[in-house]
Amino acid sequence: MSYASIDEKYKYFDYFFNQIKDFGGGEKNDDDSKDNKKYVWRNNTSFSEGNEGAYYFGCINTGEKSKGTYQDLSIVIFPSNEEKDDDDRWLIALVVGSENFKNDYDIVSLPRTRRLFVKYLEKNEFNFIKYDFTDILTANTFNSFYRDKELPESLKKAKEKYNNYILASTLFDLKNEEKAKKIISTYLAIYAKYIRDWPSNKDHRNAVNDALKIDKTINEDDIEKEVEELIKNRKYVVLQGAPGTGKTRLAKMIPNKKDKIFFTQFHAETNYSDFVYGIMPKVNSKELEYEAKKGILVKAIKYAINNKRQNVYLIIDEINRANLSNVLGSAFYLFEPNMIDNKIEIEVCPGLLLKKLPDNLYVIATMNTADRSLAVVDFALRRRFAWYTLYPHEIDLKSDPINYFCETEFKYISDIFEKYATDEELNFQPGHSYFIVENGSDDEIKQRMKNRLKYEIMPLIKEYLLDGMLSRAKDDFINYFRDKIGEEMFK
């Protein structure tokens, strides 16, 4: 096997340095005493016969040694060196030094650090992102991931040696230069901005932002089409998400003008008699008499049976605020989207025996993931519904003469949640509708958003903090509301 020096063989070596410089990491000079680097350079790429091993090059934190073991986070490239250049694929990674953490534990313990790699890396089968960045003791997670990924032979030793210490990695093909450079830029930009704080001027910040630029505006029409297709295929769908993400609004938008809509909202006292069928006393009767009461489910079913050419939608708002087992009763069995040749008849109510729900009946339910008074949704019910999650996101209302989306305020609140919130706490992030106000002059819009922050968003966030959630974000929220609306959250 013939080995060449990495400088001669690959252009990405210099590209790595140029990106560090563009992102504010400083120049690289041969004499470390004469440079202004904000990193320590590491290089073990002496390709020579008999010296096959875990080759690498990369940057680690200042104060660490250029050789031997080190601490804290680094960006490392493990170059392959296959017999044929076309077989080479390199591995870039966020790596913890084998001496563990010294100053960076607080950084990796922030939920945002992991989310950045999930957010900015293009979705492909060659991205490995560890679930817990603080865990460098669990073995074989990295090895297991790349076991079936056709890892180049010359990277096998690196994989075995650094298995525990790789937190995120991407295997990339050198032949696709544009994509390879994008991957390198993404790793270094995250490292520069969020881990090392390298950017010190406008040019640095612009370079980092360009490397991490993605379109975060979500097309509402695309969401609607996706949900329409899901309902068409699965019939029974739950729209779940944080408050203000537009669940009920979307549920009402799905049916068209020709469709029949039945709407109900569940609450803690909703029962079988309300939803399916019951016997109720006649209020105005002189003697004690009872009459049948058809619930909204029975009404929707009978309408669908009698109008088979018309689509019928039953919308259940806040479905998990009631005790679902009690509310559905035996009708629970019928919520099976793929019911075929069922021989069991369920008596929904007197005179109504069904083997399955009508084919033209569709059920759309909504569920607020931030509601802490919720009834438990059991696995049997989860299996019968398809679940679609709506997330807070930026929206484009520039051409809307009536409504205005306050993007700056949304981004600031969203960034705090992204940085500090656990996966569970993300369910409590105020949705985008909180940041939509009536259009008008700049002063009018500013005042309307200020009122929204003061009377809706700040009290909501304060309640979260008092309940012990988002504790690490407390100062960030306090400072934000103090600066934005001149109000103290805690007096």
Buried (B, 14 or more C-beta within 10 A) or exposed (E): EEBEEBEEBBEBBEBBBEBBBBBBBBEBEEEEEEEEBBBBBBEEBEBEEEEBEBBBBBBBBEEBEEEEEBBBBBBBBBBBBBEEEEBBBBBBBBBBBBEBBEEBBEBBBBBBBBBBBEBBBEEEEBBBBBEEBBEBEEEEBBBEBBEEEEBBEBBBBBBEBBBBBBBBBBBBBBEEEEBBBBBBBBBBBBBBBBBBEBBEEEEBBEBBEEBBEEEEEBEBEEBEEEBBEBBEEBBBBBBBBBBBBBBBEBBBBBBEEEEBBBBBBBEEEBBBBBBBBBEEEEEEEEEEEEEEBBBBBBBBBBBBBEEEEEBBBBBBBBBBBBBBBEBBBEBBBBBBBEBEEEEEEBEBBEEBEBEBBBEBBBBBBBBBBBBEEBBEBEEEBEEBBBBBBBBBBBBEBEEEEEEBBBBEBBBBBBEBBBBBBEEEBBBBBBBBBBBBBEBEEEEEBBEBBBEBBBEEBBEBBBEBBEEEBBEBBBEBBBEBBEEBBEBEBEE
